[in-house]
Amino acid sequence: MEQPVTSFDLLPGAPDSPVLLHVPHSSRAIPADVRAGIVLDDGGLERELDHITDAHTAELAERAAALAGVRPWRFVNRLSRLVVDPERFPDEREEMAAVGMGAVYTRTTHRARLRPADTDPEPLLARYFRPYAKAMTEAVAGRLAATGRAVIIDVHSYPTEPLPYELHGTGPRPPVCLGTDAFHTPPALTGAAREAFAGCGETGLDSPFAGTYVPLDFYGTDARVGALMVEIRRDTYMTEPGGPAGPGLDRLATALARLVDTV
């Protein structure tokens, strides 16, 4: 698995668009030197990637951007979340650290060993996590400077059946889960998403996954930054786990484009 030229891409949209589609978990790419620190054999790693990757979400965002009346900006992670997870807190604030899945994972979706428990996360944080966070911060700042506001739409997917790593896997698992933040997700944004995805099945809030991503420089302090996480249940658009996309992807892309144009 060769390392891409860059570990993330900022793909420009219309100059007057405040919307940033954030796609953090769509890639399976792992640089060779990072692969060397993972204890799974090749077959085990491929199976883990099937479970942990939000497959086809980069394509979903790309299709939605093409369909939107005003093209949104896109920030896409080109490396697997098994390298670093850019959406985790890199410190004790991260609840997923309890199951070995903080910013640098040491456990798999099935709570098996992924890396040695004493792995020092700092080299990976320095090489990948902090540059990603800096670039995402700058991307949001760019939308604020250009339009006076920014709307981050976090594009994710999740498995139909709960995986052992999930801390809140016993709740509802609707076709579309909207993750919200009390400060950054105004009711109008949630309402626009419910309306946009109405044709894709039931839409729920914050179950099985809650919250949304906002760069720490703005988190909880800058109300000009709106944010919403869109979690798509995988059986609505692909063969699980890790299989091809189906016709549901087009329907979801149309819905996401509708949301982009509304906000």
N, C-alpha and C positions, 0 to 999 in steps of 0.2 A: 504494500500500500504506500504509494509515493506521496510525499507532501506536496500540496498545491503550491503555486508561486506565492499566493497570499492565503492566510487562514480565514479571511472574510472579505466580502465585497460590499461596497456601497454602490448601488445601482441607481443612477439619477432618475427622478421623475420630473413632472412639470415644475417649473420654478415657483409657481404659486400654490403648489400642493403642500398642505401641512402634514399629510399622512405619511407615516413610515411603517411599512410592513416589515416586521422583524421575524426572521426565520432562523432560530438558533439550533434546531435539532434534526435537520433533514439529511445531513451527510453521514456517510459510513467511512470516510477517509481517516486513516491514522498513520502519521509519519512513522517510518521504520524504527527510529530511535525510541519513540514513545511505545510502539508495539513491543519492544524488547522488555519493557517494564511490566507488561501484562502477563499474568501467569496462565491464562487459558491457552489450550492448543488451538490450532487454526479452525477446526470444526466448532469448538466451543465458542470461539470469538465470533464466528459468523452467526451462530444461533443467538448470541447475546445482542449482536447488532440488529438482528431481525426484531427482537423485542424492544430494544431501547430507542431505535431510530424512528423519528416521525416521518416515515417514508412519504415521498411525493409532495411534501409541503412546500418545497422550493418551487416545484412546478405549479402547484396551486396558486402561489403568490404571483408567479410569472404570468400565468393565464389571467388572473384577476387584474393585474396591472395593465395588460393589453386591452382588456374589456372596459376598463374604467373610462368615464368621460374625461376626467382629469387624472393623468397618470400619477400614481403614488410613487414615492421613493421606496427602495427595498434595501434592507441590510441583511445579508445572508451569511451564515456561518458555513465555511467550506470544509470544516473538520468535524469529526464525530464528537458528540458530547462525552465519549469515553476518553478524549484527550483532556479537555476541561469542560465543565458545564458553565457557560457564561451567565446563566440566570441564577445561579446559586450565590448566596452570600459566602465570601471567602473566609468567614470567621465563625465565632460561636453563635451568631444570630441564626444560622442555617439549621432548621429542624431536621433536614434530611441527613445531616451528618450523623444522626443517631443510628442510621442504617448503612453507614459507610458510603453515602452518596452526597457529600458536600460538593464543593467546587471541583475537587479531584476525587473521583470514585475509587474506593478500595473494595467495594462489593458489587455484585451483579444484581439484576432484577430479581433473581431467585435467592439472593442473600448468600451466594457462594463467593469465594475469594476471587477478586479481580486483580488486585495488586497486594503486595505484602502490607500488613496493617501498619508497619512502621515507615511506609513510604513518605519521604519528605515532599510535600506538595509545592514547595516554594519554586523550584525550577520551572515547573509547568505553569504556575501562576504568573511568574515573571515573563515567560516566553509567549504565553498565549492569552491568559485571562486578562491581565492588566492592559495590554495593547487593544484587545477587543473592547473592553469597557471604555477606554479612552476614545476610541474611534466611534463607538455608539453615542457617547456623550457629545462628541463634536457633531455627529449627524443630527442629533436632536437640537443642539444649539443652532445649527444651520437652518433648520426649519423655523425656529423661533425668530431668528434674525430676518428671515425672508418673509414670513407671513404673520408673525406675532403670536403664533401658537404652534403646538405640535400634537399630533395624535398618533400614538404608538399602538399598532394592532399586532399583537403577538400571535403568530400562526403555528399551531401545534396539532398533534393528533394523539389519541390514546387507545389502548386495546379494549376490545369488547369485554373481556373477562379480566378481573383484577389480577395484577401480578404481586408476588409476595413482598416486594419492596414498598408498595403503596401504604402510606400511613393512614389514609382516609378512604380506603377502597370499599367500604361497606355501604356507602351512600348511593344515590341514583347515578346512573351512567347514561344520560340522554344522548341522542345523536349529535347534538351540539351543546357543549358546556362553555359558558361564558365566565371567565375568571375576572373578578373585579377588585378594585382597591377603594377604600372609603374616601380617600383624598383625591385620587386621580381618575376615578371613573364616575363621571356625572350621570344622573339618571337618563338624560337625553341620549348619551352614547350607548348605554345598555338597551334602551328602547329601540334605537336605530338598528342595533344588531339583532334583536329579537324579530323585528319586522323584516330585515334583510334575509334572515335564514328561515323564515316561516315555512318556506316550501321544502325545507330539508329535514323535516321532522321536528320533534319536540326540542325546545331549547330550555336548558336549565342554568342555574347560577351556582358557581363555586363548588360543584360536586361532579366528579371526584377530585377535581383540582381547583384550587382557589388562588386568588391574587393575580397580579400581572407585573410585567417587568418595566421598571423605570430606572434609568441610570441614577446612581446614588447622589450625584451632584444636584439633581432636581427632586429626588424622592422626598415626599412629604413637605416640601417647601415651595414649589413653584406650580401654582394651579393652572398656569398656561399649558402645562403638559398633561394631556389626557392620555389614558391608557386602558386597553382592554385585551384580555387573553381570549383567543378563540381556539377551543379544543374540539377537534372533530373525531367522533368515534370511528375507528378504522373500518369497521364492517360496512360503513355507508359508502366507501369509495375505493376499497382495495381488498385483496386477498390476504388474510392474516396467517402467520406473521411474516412480514417482509416480502410479500408477493407483489404482483403487478397491480397497477391502478385500473379501475373500471370506469364505467360511464358516470358514476356518481361524482367524479372529479370535476366534470364540466358543470354540473349543477351547482356544486359548491363554489367554483370559480365565479360563476355568475352572481351568486349570493354575496360573495366577498367583494366583488366589484361594486355591487349595489350599496354595500355598507361604506365602501371608500367614497363613493360619490355623495352619499348622504351626509357624512361627517366633514 
